[in-house]
Amino acid sequence: MKILTGFAVIKDAVGHRITYTYSEVNEEGTIVSSNKKESFIVMDEEVKELIGQLETKITERLQ
C-alpha cells in the first residue's frame, strides 16, 4: 500500500505541477520503501479549481 507523506503545488512555465512523496508498506505494516517521489502537470479542470481554492484560502490568511 502507498501512503502519502507530503505534497506541494508548484507554479512553473507549463502551469501547475503537483509533486508528492510517499512510502510503501506491506500487508504486515512493514515499510518496504520510503521517500519515493513523483510529480505531474495538472490538466484536470477539477484539480485546477481545487488549487485555486487552496490559493484563495492561503491568501486570506495573509491578510
C-alpha positions, -999 to +999 in steps of 0.1 A: +000+000+000+012+035-008+009+062+019+011+098+010+038+116+032+039+150+016+029+171-014+034+206-029+018+226-057+043+245-078+037+271-105+062+267-134+064+276-171+039+249-181+013+255-154+007+239-121+028+209-111+019+187-082+048+168-067+044+143-039+063+118-018+051+085-004+061+054+015+051+018+006+042-006+033+033-043+030+003-061+044+021-065+078+027-028+081+064-030+074+078-001+055+091-015+022+103+018+007+102+054+018+106+089+004+096+079-031+088+109-053+066+116-083+051+146-100+026+156-127+013+186-146-022+195-137-045+191-167-078+182-150-102+212-145-115+199-112-079+198-098-072+233-112-103+246-093-091+229-061-057+245-064-075+279-069-095+273-037-063+265-018-046+296-031-076+317-021-075+303+015-038+309+018-042+345+005-070+351+031-045+340+058-020+366+046-045+395+053 
